Amino acid sequence: MNIADIVNRTVPPHPWAEGEKIPWDEPGFSERMLKEHLSQDHNAASRRLDIVHRQVDYLERIAGGLDGDLKVLDLACGPGLHSLDFARRGHSTYGIDFSPASITWAKSSAKEQSLGSEFVHGDVRSTEYGTEFDLAMLLFGEIDVFSAEDLSLIVRKARAALNTGGVMMLEPHEPGIARANFETGPSWSSHQSGLFSEQPHLLLEEGFWHDDVQMAVKRWYVLDVETGEVAPYSQTVVQHTKDDLVQLIEVEGFTVSEAPGGWSAGNEDGPPEFYPLIAIAK
Ligand SMILES: C[S@@+](CC[C@H](N)C(=O)[O-])C[C@H]1O[C@@H](n2cnc3c(N)ncnc32)[C@H](O)[C@@H]1O
C-alpha cells in the first residue's frame, strides 16, 4: 500500500472489510503490546494487578470457588494475569491467546512460580477448549470485537467446555462506549518508535460510527519514514444491546443471570466502560 491508496481509501470503511482487529498476533506487535499489558501505570490492554486481583475475587465468588478447586478457562487471556492469580489460589487454569509474546510470558511466569496454569498459543475460534470447566471467561470488551458468527461459535464452544451449572463471564462495553471511544476525527502523529512499528513512522488514524448496524470502525495507517510503505490496520467494534447478547448466548445453552454488584472494570475515575454479563450453562 502507498500514499495514493490512502487518498483513494473508502470513506467510511465497511465493518470488517479492512481487517478484524489490531495485530495482536504479529510477533513484533505482540512484544511491544506485552509491555502495555504488564505496565502498572495504566489500565490499557490489561488491568493493573490490583484490579485483576479484585476481579478474580469476584469471579471466584460467582463461580462458587472459594475452596480453591475451580477449573478455569481463560479465553483471549493475554499474558494470563487472571489465570495466574487464580492459580495462586490453588485453582487449575487453561488460557488461550494468539499473541505469541503474551503466551510465552504467561508460560514462563507459571513455570517460575510453580503454578498449575496451562497456556496455549492459538486462536479462540479454532483452538480446542477441553471439557469439565467450572468457569469460562472472555474479558475486557473482547466479546464486542468478533463478528456475530464468531461470537456464537465461541459461546457454543464455551458451553461444550463447561460443566452443567458452570459459569461464563463476558464483559461487553457499556452502551455508547464503542461509539464514544472509536468515533474519532482524522488525526496523525509522528513516532521514532511505537506500538505499531519500531521504525520512525507517521501514524494516521480515523474512526467511524455506522448507526445502521451499531458498529464502530477504526483504521490506522502506519507510514514508514524510510521506505514510504504504508501498513494498514483496522478494527471493528460492535455495540451490542444487552437483549441481543442475551438472545445470542441463551440459544447456545445458557441462562443469563443477574450479575451481582462489585465488578471492578478498571477505570475508577469515570463511569464504567464495561459491565459483567454472567451466564449459567444449562
Ligand atoms: C484487551 S486484551 C485482554 C487480555 C486479558 N483477557 C486481560 O483481560 O488482561 C485482548 C486479548 O485478546 C486476544 N485475542 C484477540 N482475538 C483473539 C483470538 N481470535 N484468539 C485468541 N486471542 C485473541 C489478544 O491477543 C489480547 O491478548
The ligand as a Gaussian input file, in Angstrom:
#p B3LYP/6-31G(d) Opt

LIG

0 1
 C       -7.691000      -6.453000      25.692000
 S       -6.656000      -7.864000      25.740000
 C       -7.257000      -8.679000      27.197000
 C       -6.315000      -9.709000      27.761000
 C       -6.790000     -10.377000      29.047000
 N       -8.035000     -11.081000      28.878000
 C       -6.941000      -9.370000      30.160000
 O       -8.079000      -9.010000      30.499000
 O       -5.909000      -8.970000      30.714000
 C       -7.351000      -8.834000      24.429000
 C       -6.615000     -10.117000      24.144000
 O       -7.391000     -10.863000      23.206000
 C       -6.507000     -11.599000      22.388000
 N       -7.246000     -12.044000      21.210000
 C       -7.992000     -11.289000      20.389000
 N       -8.556000     -12.049000      19.443000
 C       -8.159000     -13.322000      19.665000
 C       -8.411000     -14.565000      19.028000
 N       -9.184000     -14.637000      17.930000
 N       -7.848000     -15.686000      19.530000
 C       -7.045000     -15.604000      20.628000
 N       -6.766000     -14.454000      21.282000
 C       -7.321000     -13.330000      20.800000
 C       -5.378000     -10.623000      22.135000
 O       -4.208000     -11.251000      21.696000
 C       -5.241000      -9.971000      23.520000
 O       -4.288000     -10.649000      24.297000

